Amino acid sequence: MSYAGKRIKTSAIEHVYLRTNIDLTRPHSIGATLTERCNYRCEYCTHWRQDRYPTEMTLDDWKRALLSLKELVFPYVIQFGGGEPFVWPHFLELVEFCRAEDIDWGVTTNGSALNERSVKRIVRSRPVNVNISVDSSVAHIHDQARGINGSLKRIERGIRLLIEEQARAEQHFLIRIKPTVHRHNIDNLGQLVDWCLEVGATTVDFSPVRLQEKGERERLYLRSEDDLARLKAAIDDLIERKRQGQPIETSEAKLRGMLSHFKDELVVHGTGQCRVGLRDYSIRANGDVIVCWFFDPIGNVKEQSAKEIWSSAQARQTRTLTATCEKFGTSLCASSCLAKRSLLQDVRRAFLMHRTLLQ
C-alpha cells in the first residue's frame, strides 16, 4: 500500500512536470548493474562478448550509494541486475545489508546460482521479487538461446528450492519468469505459461528481443510473413490466456506492440511521452548514474550524493531532453522500458501480483 500511494503521487508529479516544467520529481524505478560480466553466453546478449569491462565498485561503495538514496527517496525498491549479479562476489552480502537497512530489493538472474546455500541467504534477506530469465520450457530451445547445456534444469531446481525455503520462512515474494521473444521460441510462448504454473512461479512477463548487429537480427529477428503470422497467433493466445486469469503480467497493449517492434514500426503502449528522465535512476557498475543509454550519465555515486545527482544541472537538462525524445516508441527504444508504463498498467499489474501471491 505504501508503494501504491507513492506511485500515484509520482504519476501526479510527472503530469505536473510535463505540463508546467515545475520539477518536483523523484526517482521510483531504481536499478543497479553490479557487474557487466556473465557466466552465460546468450545468443542475443553482448555482455559476455566484451573485450574490456568497466572498473567495478566495491561493496562499501554500493553500501554508501544505497544509504545515500535513502536520503533522496524512501522507502524504495532497488532492482539488481547485470550481466549476471551473482557473478559479482559480494552480491549476497549486499542484499543482507539491504535487509538490515530496510531497503527493499529484487534481482534479475539467469538462475545459475540458485543452490541450497544461496537460496537460504536470499530468502532470509526478504526480496520483493526474484526474476529469472527463461526463453522456453523446451530444454534444447532454452539451452541453445542461453548457450549453456542443462540451464533449464538448473532453473527448475532453483525455483523448487526458492518455493521450499519460502514455505519454511513463511514468506511471500514474486518469482517472475522473464522470457525474451525471438524467432526460436515464438511457437512455445503459451506452453511457457503452462510451465510457469507447473513449476510454481508467480507470473510471467514477456519482452521482444532487441538487436542491432546484422547477423544476430537475421538469425533471431522475426521478418518473414510466416514468422509474423506465427507471432500474431502466439500473441492472440497469450491475450486470451491473460483474459482467462492466467498470471501474465505483460499488458495486452505491449503484447500487441511486439508485431510493430519486429516490423520496425512505432510501438504504442503505456504513456504517450517518454518519462524515463523523470523516474529512472540506474547505477552502473562503475558508479555512473544514467536514466537512458541514449544520454550521458547524470552523475556518479562515488563522487556525489543521490540528492546532488538528481538535482544537478545535468539531470535537469536530461529530464528536458528525454521528455521530447524523438526515439521514443521507435525500434531503437526498448519496448520493455519501464518509462513506458502508465499508472493504469502498474495498477493492473499490482492487482495481478497481489492475487497470485495470495493463491
C-alpha positions as CSV (number, residue, x, y, z in Angstrom):
1,M,0.0,0.0,0.0
2,S,2.9,2.3,0.7
3,Y,4.4,1.9,-2.7
4,A,0.9,2.2,-4.3
5,G,0.4,5.5,-2.7
6,K,3.9,6.7,-3.9
7,R,3.2,5.5,-7.4
8,I,0.0,7.6,-7.6
9,K,1.9,10.6,-6.2
10,T,4.8,10.2,-8.6
11,S,2.4,9.9,-11.5
12,A,0.8,13.3,-10.5
13,I,4.2,14.9,-10.1
14,E,5.2,13.7,-13.6
15,H,2.0,15.1,-15.0
16,V,2.7,18.5,-13.4
17,Y,6.3,18.5,-14.8
18,L,5.2,17.7,-18.3
19,R,2.5,20.4,-18.2
20,T,4.3,23.2,-16.3
21,N,8.0,22.3,-16.1
22,I,7.8,22.5,-12.3
23,D,10.3,19.9,-11.2
24,L,9.2,18.0,-8.0
25,T,10.3,14.7,-9.5
26,R,11.9,11.8,-7.6
27,P,13.1,8.5,-9.0
28,H,10.9,5.5,-8.4
29,S,12.4,3.0,-10.9
30,I,15.8,2.3,-9.3
31,G,18.3,-0.2,-10.8
32,A,21.8,-1.4,-10.1
33,T,24.1,-3.1,-12.6
34,L,26.6,-4.7,-10.2
35,T,28.7,-6.2,-13.0
36,E,28.6,-6.5,-16.8
37,R,30.3,-9.9,-16.6
38,C,28.2,-13.0,-17.1
39,N,28.7,-16.8,-16.9
40,Y,26.2,-17.5,-19.7
41,R,26.6,-16.9,-23.5
42,C,23.1,-15.8,-24.6
43,E,22.7,-15.5,-28.4
44,Y,21.3,-12.0,-28.2
45,C,23.4,-10.5,-25.4
46,T,26.7,-8.6,-25.8
47,H,27.9,-8.7,-22.1
48,W,29.9,-11.9,-22.5
49,R,31.4,-10.7,-25.8
50,Q,33.1,-7.6,-24.3
51,D,36.9,-7.4,-24.6
52,R,37.0,-5.0,-21.6
53,Y,34.8,-4.4,-18.6
54,P,34.5,-1.2,-16.5
55,T,36.1,-1.0,-13.1
56,E,33.5,-2.2,-10.6
57,M,32.5,-0.6,-7.4
58,T,33.4,-2.2,-4.1
59,L,30.9,-3.4,-1.5
60,D,31.5,-0.3,0.6
61,D,30.9,1.9,-2.5
62,W,27.5,0.2,-3.0
63,K,26.5,0.5,0.6
64,R,27.2,4.2,0.6
65,A,25.3,4.6,-2.6
66,L,22.2,2.8,-1.3
67,L,22.3,4.7,2.0
68,S,22.5,8.0,0.1
69,L,19.4,7.1,-1.9
70,K,17.5,6.8,1.4
71,E,18.1,10.5,1.9
72,L,16.6,11.2,-1.5
73,V,13.6,8.8,-1.6
74,F,12.4,6.3,1.0
75,P,11.1,3.7,1.0
76,Y,12.3,2.5,-2.3
77,V,12.9,-0.8,-4.2
78,I,16.2,-1.4,-5.9
79,Q,16.4,-4.0,-8.7
80,F,19.8,-5.7,-9.1
81,G,20.9,-6.9,-12.5
82,G,23.9,-7.4,-14.7
83,G,25.5,-9.1,-16.6
84,E,24.7,-11.7,-14.0
85,P,24.5,-10.2,-10.5
86,F,25.5,-13.5,-8.8
87,V,28.9,-13.3,-10.6
88,W,29.7,-10.2,-8.5
89,P,31.4,-11.8,-5.5
90,H,29.6,-9.7,-2.8
91,F,26.0,-9.9,-4.0
92,L,24.6,-11.9,-1.1
93,E,26.4,-9.6,1.4
94,L,24.8,-6.6,-0.3
95,V,21.3,-7.9,-0.1
96,E,21.8,-8.8,3.5
97,F,22.8,-5.2,4.0
98,C,19.6,-4.1,2.3
99,R,17.6,-6.2,4.7
100,A,19.4,-4.7,7.7
101,E,18.7,-1.2,6.4
102,D,15.1,-1.8,5.4
103,I,15.8,-1.3,1.7
104,D,13.5,-3.4,-0.4
105,W,15.2,-5.2,-3.3
106,G,14.7,-7.5,-6.2
107,V,17.0,-9.3,-8.7
108,T,17.0,-10.5,-12.3
109,T,19.2,-13.6,-12.8
110,N,19.8,-16.4,-15.2
111,G,19.2,-18.8,-12.3
112,S,22.6,-20.5,-12.4
113,A,23.4,-19.7,-8.8
114,L,20.2,-20.7,-7.2
115,N,21.5,-23.5,-4.9
116,E,20.8,-24.6,-1.3
117,R,23.2,-22.2,0.2
118,S,22.4,-19.1,-1.8
119,V,18.6,-19.6,-1.6
120,K,18.7,-19.7,2.2
121,R,20.5,-16.3,2.2
122,I,18.2,-14.9,-0.5
123,V,15.0,-15.7,1.3
124,R,16.5,-14.6,4.7
125,S,17.1,-11.2,3.1
126,R,13.4,-10.9,2.1
127,P,13.4,-10.0,-1.6
128,V,10.4,-8.3,-3.2
129,N,11.0,-10.3,-6.4
130,V,13.3,-12.8,-8.0
131,N,13.1,-12.5,-11.8
132,I,14.5,-15.5,-13.7
133,S,15.3,-15.3,-17.4
134,V,13.7,-18.2,-19.2
135,D,13.4,-18.4,-23.0
136,S,11.5,-21.7,-23.4
137,S,10.0,-24.6,-21.5
138,V,11.6,-26.8,-24.1
139,A,15.1,-27.6,-22.8
140,H,17.0,-27.6,-26.1
141,I,15.5,-24.3,-27.2
142,H,16.2,-22.6,-23.9
143,D,19.7,-24.0,-23.6
144,Q,20.5,-23.0,-27.2
145,A,19.4,-19.4,-26.6
146,R,21.4,-19.3,-23.3
147,G,24.5,-21.0,-24.6
148,I,24.7,-23.4,-21.7
149,N,23.5,-27.1,-21.7
150,G,21.4,-28.0,-18.7
151,S,20.5,-24.4,-17.9
152,L,16.7,-25.0,-17.8
153,K,17.1,-28.0,-15.4
154,R,19.1,-25.8,-13.0
155,I,16.3,-23.1,-13.1
156,E,13.6,-25.7,-12.3
157,R,15.7,-26.9,-9.4
158,G,16.3,-23.3,-8.3
159,I,12.6,-22.4,-8.3
160,R,11.8,-25.6,-6.3
161,L,14.4,-24.6,-3.7
162,L,13.0,-21.0,-3.6
163,I,9.5,-22.2,-3.0
164,E,10.5,-24.7,-0.3
165,E,12.5,-22.0,1.5
166,Q,9.7,-19.6,1.2
167,A,7.4,-22.0,2.9
168,R,9.9,-22.7,5.7
169,A,10.3,-19.0,6.3
170,E,6.6,-18.2,5.8
171,Q,7.4,-15.6,3.2
172,H,5.7,-14.5,0.0
173,F,7.7,-12.8,-2.8
174,L,7.4,-12.8,-6.6
175,I,9.1,-15.5,-8.6
176,R,8.8,-13.8,-12.0
177,I,9.7,-15.6,-15.3
178,K,11.2,-13.1,-17.9
179,P,11.2,-14.6,-21.4
180,T,12.8,-12.8,-24.4
181,V,10.7,-13.3,-27.5
182,H,12.7,-14.2,-30.7
183,R,12.4,-16.5,-33.7
184,H,13.4,-19.7,-31.9
185,N,10.6,-19.6,-29.2
186,I,7.6,-18.0,-30.8
187,D,5.8,-21.3,-31.1
188,N,6.4,-22.1,-27.4
189,L,5.1,-19.0,-25.6
190,G,1.8,-20.4,-24.4
191,Q,3.5,-23.6,-23.4
192,L,5.9,-21.5,-21.3
193,V,3.0,-20.0,-19.4
194,D,1.8,-23.6,-18.6
195,W,5.4,-24.4,-17.5
196,C,5.4,-21.3,-15.2
197,L,2.2,-22.6,-13.5
198,E,3.6,-26.2,-13.2
199,V,6.9,-25.2,-11.6
200,G,5.2,-22.8,-9.1
201,A,6.5,-19.4,-10.4
202,T,4.2,-16.4,-9.7
203,T,4.0,-14.6,-13.0
204,V,5.5,-14.4,-16.5
205,D,6.4,-11.1,-18.3
206,F,7.4,-11.2,-22.0
207,S,9.7,-8.7,-23.9
208,P,10.8,-8.8,-27.5
209,V,14.4,-9.3,-28.3
210,R,16.2,-6.0,-29.2
211,L,19.2,-6.4,-31.5
212,Q,21.5,-4.0,-33.5
213,E,24.1,-6.4,-35.1
214,K,23.1,-7.5,-38.6
215,G,24.0,-11.2,-38.2
216,E,22.0,-11.5,-35.0
217,R,19.0,-9.8,-36.4
218,E,19.0,-12.2,-39.4
219,R,19.2,-15.2,-37.0
220,L,16.8,-14.1,-34.3
221,Y,14.5,-11.4,-35.5
222,L,11.1,-12.1,-36.9
223,R,11.0,-10.8,-40.5
224,S,9.1,-13.1,-42.9
225,E,5.3,-13.2,-43.3
226,D,5.3,-16.7,-41.8
227,D,7.3,-15.5,-38.7
228,L,4.9,-12.6,-38.1
229,A,1.8,-14.7,-38.6
230,R,3.1,-17.2,-36.1
231,L,3.9,-14.4,-33.7
232,K,0.4,-13.0,-34.1
233,A,-1.1,-16.4,-33.3
234,A,1.0,-16.7,-30.2
235,I,0.1,-13.1,-29.1
236,D,-3.6,-13.8,-29.6
237,D,-3.2,-17.0,-27.5
238,L,-1.4,-15.1,-24.7
239,I,-4.1,-12.4,-24.6
240,E,-6.8,-15.0,-24.3
241,R,-4.9,-16.7,-21.5
242,K,-4.5,-13.4,-19.8
243,R,-8.2,-12.6,-20.0
244,Q,-8.9,-16.1,-18.5
245,G,-6.9,-15.1,-15.5
246,Q,-3.5,-16.8,-16.2
247,P,-0.6,-14.9,-14.5
248,I,0.7,-13.0,-17.5
249,E,2.0,-9.6,-16.3
250,T,2.6,-8.1,-19.8
251,S,-0.2,-5.7,-20.8
252,E,-2.3,-6.5,-23.8
253,A,-1.0,-3.3,-25.5
254,K,2.6,-4.3,-25.1
255,L,1.9,-7.8,-26.3
256,R,0.2,-6.4,-29.5
257,G,3.1,-4.0,-29.8
258,M,5.6,-6.8,-30.4
259,L,4.3,-7.1,-34.0
260,S,5.1,-3.4,-34.6
261,H,8.5,-3.9,-32.8
262,F,9.6,-6.6,-35.3
263,K,8.3,-4.6,-38.2
264,D,10.4,-1.6,-37.1
265,E,7.2,0.5,-36.7
266,L,6.3,2.9,-33.9
267,V,5.4,0.9,-30.8
268,V,2.5,2.5,-28.9
269,H,1.6,1.3,-25.4
270,G,1.6,2.9,-22.0
271,T,2.5,6.5,-21.7
272,G,2.3,8.8,-24.8
273,Q,5.5,10.6,-23.8
274,C,8.9,9.4,-22.5
275,R,9.2,9.7,-18.7
276,V,12.5,7.9,-18.3
277,G,14.3,11.1,-17.1
278,L,11.5,11.7,-14.6
279,R,11.5,8.3,-12.9
280,D,14.7,6.2,-13.7
281,Y,17.9,6.1,-11.6
282,S,20.2,3.4,-12.9
283,I,23.5,2.9,-11.2
284,R,26.1,1.3,-13.5
285,A,29.0,-1.0,-12.3
286,N,31.4,1.9,-12.2
287,G,29.1,4.2,-10.3
288,D,27.7,6.3,-13.2
289,V,24.0,7.1,-12.9
290,I,22.1,7.0,-16.1
291,V,18.4,7.3,-16.9
292,C,18.7,6.0,-20.5
293,W,21.5,4.6,-22.6
294,F,21.0,7.3,-25.2
295,F,22.0,10.0,-22.8
296,D,25.2,10.8,-20.8
297,P,25.4,10.0,-17.1
298,I,23.7,12.5,-14.8
299,G,26.4,11.9,-12.1
300,N,28.5,9.3,-10.3
301,V,27.6,7.8,-6.8
302,K,31.3,7.7,-5.8
303,E,31.6,11.4,-6.2
304,Q,28.1,12.8,-5.4
305,S,25.2,12.1,-3.1
306,A,21.9,10.9,-4.6
307,K,20.4,14.3,-3.9
308,E,23.2,16.1,-5.6
309,I,22.9,13.8,-8.7
310,W,19.1,14.1,-9.0
311,S,19.1,17.9,-8.6
312,S,22.2,18.5,-10.8
313,A,22.1,20.7,-13.9
314,Q,22.9,17.6,-16.0
315,A,20.0,15.7,-14.6
316,R,17.6,18.6,-15.1
317,Q,18.8,19.1,-18.7
318,T,18.4,15.3,-19.3
319,R,14.8,15.4,-18.0
320,T,14.0,18.1,-20.5
321,L,15.6,16.2,-23.4
322,T,14.1,12.8,-22.6
323,A,10.6,14.3,-22.4
324,T,10.8,15.3,-26.0
325,C,13.0,12.4,-27.3
326,E,12.1,11.5,-30.9
327,K,13.4,8.0,-30.4
328,F,10.5,7.2,-28.0
329,G,8.5,4.3,-29.3
330,T,10.8,3.5,-32.3
331,S,12.6,0.2,-32.7
332,L,15.7,1.9,-31.2
333,C,13.9,2.4,-27.9
334,A,13.3,-0.8,-25.9
335,S,9.6,-1.6,-25.8
336,S,10.3,-3.2,-22.4
337,C,11.5,0.2,-20.9
338,L,9.7,0.9,-17.6
339,A,9.3,4.5,-18.7
340,K,6.5,3.4,-21.0
341,R,4.3,2.0,-18.2
342,S,1.3,4.1,-17.4
343,L,-0.3,4.3,-13.9
344,L,-3.2,2.1,-15.1
345,Q,-0.8,-0.6,-16.3
346,D,1.0,-0.5,-13.0
347,V,-2.3,-0.8,-11.1
348,R,-3.4,-3.8,-13.1
349,R,0.0,-5.5,-12.6
350,A,-0.3,-4.8,-8.9
351,F,-3.7,-6.5,-8.7
352,L,-2.4,-9.5,-10.7
353,M,0.6,-9.9,-8.4
354,H,-1.5,-9.5,-5.2
355,R,-4.0,-12.1,-6.4
356,T,-1.4,-14.7,-7.4
357,L,0.6,-14.3,-4.2
358,L,-2.5,-15.0,-2.2
359,Q,-3.4,-18.1,-4.1
